[in-house]
């Protein structure tokens, strides 16, 4: 494992464990599986663990795994204040105390304002006394470093950088988002200020591995290195010295071992001009085919009407990337044959999903497009018949 140092002198592993995507079983996190994978990563040198208040069950799982293996002091623990839920000064202490209880700790090494996407949200927190609250928590040793996670445009990111003397920041960044979100310009601006930059969504929620169009897969397969699509994406990030730590939502031992292998070998400036040109061609192939650039993060959920937004977009993209039949078959399996329907036509246009989407997608419009493509008339008829047979009543 390689390490990059923050300005306080902490040596952070260049590979961090993103704890949002732990495998689930029976409605909750599969704790035994998560423990096995997390211990393997820590054993390989990973020392930065990232979770958040709103990741279902994640903080409690991380806390239990660290406690029963006596590993709390062996890692840097990062979690996030749900600033969008904060309504009063008392909420700051309430959420922080709850997070410490879940994580079984008396201090958070790296604490973030979660999804701080505009300057107005920060000003709201300032009005509630967040500056003074942070200072008190730091003085008491309850918070080590303070930062923010960001989904938004470059201009707003630069404003936020100037709004407070942050210790670090976290951005969505990958070769597909080089010029969107905070982008390369944001990364370099943060690095110029000496801020450690933590990277989330390095694989776009797996889309840069599992949902690549055929043309992109063929480009990677023909390249001389023999790297997987995931390895290309990770090496592109670690090629940049401004990147401090890359979070990966690892949920298999094979993934842990593979990512740790790459993290032990990748060096800044190692990619050649030919390598960079290949990634530009891959990006062009992806952008040509993807219909809904959704990362599957789930922030849009739950939908008040029960629409499964991430699965709908995943299947819609599969139609474009593979073929229409493949996407429709997948939609049939994961959405159409549920007892409680999750069809996109249940959307009433309330807009709640769009207000929470880190990608700022026009979800309502995309759902209409997706439903029309995924359920042409003959699929609707067949689905209604199948549901009547399975559930003993006509589908609504």
N, C-alpha and C positions, 0 to 999 in steps of 0.2 A: 504494500500500500504506500502511496505517496501522500504527502501532506503539504498544505499551503498555509501560511501563517497570517493571522489577522493582526490588527494593529495593537492589540493587547498582549500579543505574544503567544496566543493559543495556536497550536498546530492542529488544524482541522483536516481530517481525511478528505481527499478530493472526491471520494464517493461517499454520499450520505444515504441513510436509510429513510425513505419516504414511507411513513406508516399509515397512509390513507388507504392503501390497497391490500391490506392483509386479507388472506383468503377467509371466506365466511362459511359457516356450517350451522344449520338449524336456526337461522335467523340472527346469529351472532358471529363474532370472530372465532375462528378455529384456533384457539389459544395454543394448543400443543404444536400445531404446524407453524404458527407464527413464532413461537419460542425457538423451535429448531432452526428456522431460517435466520432469525435475529441473532442468535448465539453464533451461528456460522459466520455471519457478517462481522460481528464484533471480534470473533477469534481471528478473522483475516485482517483486522486493523481498522474497520469502519468505526469511527468514534463520534459521528454526528447523527442524531436521531431526530426526525421532524414529525410532529403531529399537530393536532389542532382541536379546539373545543368541540367543533361541529363534526369531526370525523367520528361516525357512530362506533362507540366502544373502543376507539383507538387509544385514547389517553389511559384508560383503565387497564387495557391489555399491556401497554408498554410499562406502566407502573408495576404491574404484577410480575412481569417477566424480569424486570431489572431487580425488583426486591427479592424474589425467591432465588436469584442467582448472584446476589450481592454485587451487582454491576453498576449501581447508580453512579459511583464516583469514577468509573472507568470511561464514561461517555459524556459528551456535551448534549444536553437535552434542550430541544427547541419546541416551543408550542406557541399558540397564537390567541390573543385576546379577540373575541368576537365583537369587534368595535361597532358593527352594524346593529348589535343587540343592546348596546349600552345606552341607557336613557338618563342616568344620574351618576353622580360621583360615587355613590355607594355601590353601583354596579361594578365599578373597577375592582374594588376589593372582593366583592362577592364572586365574580367569575374567577379571579386569580386564586382565591382560597379554594374554590371547587376544583380547579385544575391541579393545584398542589395535592389535594386529597386524592384525586384520581391517580396522579402520577407517583404518589407516595414519596414526596420529596418536600423539603422546606425551601427550595430555591430552584429557579429556572435559569439555565445558563444563557440561552438566547431566546428572548421574548419578542414576539412580533405583533404589530397591529395587523390583523388579518384582513386581506383584500382591501387595502386602503387605495382606492382607485381615483380619488379626486381630492383636491385641496380643501373642499368644503367639509368633507368628513373629518379631516384632521382639525380644522378650526372648531368643529362641534366638540371634539374631544378636549381641545384646549380650553374651551369655555367651561368645561366640567372640571378643569383642574388637572388634566392628565400630565402636564409638565411637572407639576409639584409632586404628583403621585409617583411618577417614574423616579424622580430624584430621591424620594423617601425610600422606595423599594431598593434602589441601588445602594443607598447609604446603609440600609439594614442587611445588605447581602442577599436579598431575596431575588433580585434580578441581576444578572451579569451584564449582558449586552442587550440593547434595545434596537429594534429594527422594524421593518414593515414588509409585508408581501404585497405584490402589485400586479394587477391586471388592468391595462389601459393603454393609452397612447404615450409616445415619447415625450411630448411637450408637457403633459401632466406629471409624468415621472420626474422630469427635471425640476418642476416646481416643488414637488414633494421633497426632493433631495435638499433643496434650499430651506425648507420650512422648519427644520429641526436638526440638531447635531447628532444624527443617527450613528450607530455603531456598525450597522450592516444593513443589507437589504436582500430581498428575495424576488426574483423575476421569472416569468415564463420565457424560456429562450431555447431555441433549437434551430437547426438549419432551415426549417420551414418558416420560422418566425424571426429570421435575421433582421428583417426590416419592418416588423409589426410589433405590437405591444411596446415594451420599453426598448427592445431591439438592440442592435449593436451600439447605436449611439448612446443609449441609456447605460448599457454595460460599461462602456468606456468612460462615460461621465462619472459613474460611481467609482470606478477603479482609479480615476484621476484624483478623486477626493480621498483615496486611501481606504475606501469602504470594501470590506469583503462582500462578494456577491454570491449568493446561494441560488442555484438554478433549479427550477421546478419544470415539470413537463418536458424533460429532455427528449422523450420519445412520443410526445403529443398523446399521452394516455395509451401508448401502444400502437397508435396509428402509423408511426414510422417503422413499424415492424410487421404488424399483422394485417394492415389495411393498405399496403403499398400496391399501386397498379402494376400490371404485368410489365410494362415498359421500365418502370423503376427497378423491379426485381431483376430484370434481365441486365440492366446496367451494372448493378452490384455483382451479379454472378459472373460477369465478364471481366471484372476488375482483377488485377494481378495479386492483391494482398490476400484474398481468401477470407476477408472479414464479413461477418454477418451484417445485416442492416443496422442492428442495435450497436454493433461495434463502430460502424462508420459514424453514427450519430453521437456516440459518446466521445470518440476521438476528435470529432470536429469541435466539441465544447472544450475539451482539455487542451486542445491546440492553442487556446487563447489564454494568455497569462492573467487576464482580468477575472477569469472564472475561478472562484475559490473552491466551491464544493458543488457537486451535481447530485441531486436527489434522485433516487430510483426506487419506485414502488415494487420492490422485489417480493415475489410470492411463490418462489420455488427455490430449492437448493441449487438446482442447475443454474438458475439466473444469478443467484448470489455468487456462485463460484466463477461464472463467466465474467460478471461485472468486476469482481475483485481482481481477476487476472488482467483485465484491460487496464484497471486503475493502477496496477503495479508497473505497467509498461508505457502508457501514453505520456508524451512529453510536449510542452509548449513548442510551437513552431515546427513540429515534425511532419505535418501534412505538406505534400508537394503541390506545386501549381496544378499538376494533372489531377491530383486528388480533389482539390478545390473545384476544378472545372467539372469533374464527375458529379460532385454533389450539386452543383448548379443545374446540371442536366436532370438529375433525379428530382430536384425541387420542381423544375418545369413540368416534368411528367406527372407529379402528384397534383400540382395546381390545375393541370388540365382536366383531371378526372374527378376530383373530390367535389361533392355537391354541398355538404354541410361540414365546415371545418370545426367539428365538435371534438373535444378531448375526452369526453365521457366522465368528467369530474363529478357530475351529479349535483352541482350547486343549484341547478334549476328545479330540483326535486325537493319535496313531493309536489306534483301538480295537483291543485285542488280538485280537478276533474278526473284524476287518475291516469292521465296520459303518461306513458313511459317515454319521455323525450329522448334520453340517451340511446335507448335501444332502437327507437324509430330512426334516428339519424344514422346509427351504425348500419342498420339494414339498408337504408337509402344509399349510403356510400358504397356498400357492398354491391348494390345493383350497378353502380357506375364503374367500380374498380374490377369486379369479376365479370358478372353478367346479370341481366335483369332477373333471370330465374333463380340464381343463387341468393340474391338479396330478398326476393319474395319468399323463398323457402325458409330462410332464416327468420324472417318476420312472422311467418306462419307458426313456427316452433316457439319463439320466445315471447310473442305478443298476442297473436290472433287466437290461440287456443288456451288462453287463461280463462279461468272461470269469471273473474272480474275483468271486463274488457279494458284495454289500455290504448284503444285506437286513437289516432291523431285527430279524427273528426269530432272527438269529444271536447276539443279545445274551444273555449268560449271567448278567447281573446282578452283575458283579464290582464295579461302582461306581467304577472308576478315572476314568471320564469326569466323574462328578459331583464328585469331589474336585478337579478342575482347572477346572471351569466357573466363569467370572467372574460369570455371571448366577445361579448357585446354582439352576439348573433341576433339576427331578426327571426327569432324562434317561431313566432306565430306564422309568419309568411312561409318559412321553411317547412313547418308542419303541414301546411296545406299542400305544398308541392310534394312532400314525401308521401302523404296519404294517397294522393292521386296516383303516384307512381307505384306505390307498393300494393295498392288494392284496386286494380282495375275492376270493371263490373263483374267479370267471370270469377275473380278471386273473392269478391264480396259474396257472391251467391254460394260458391263452394264453402266459404267460411261459415256462412249462416247455417247451411245444412250440417256441417261438421259439428258446430256448437250445439245445435238442437239434438244431435245424436249423443254427444258427450255429456251434456248437462241437462237434458230433458226439458229444455224450454227454448223458445226462439231467442236468438241473440238480439240485444237491443241496439 
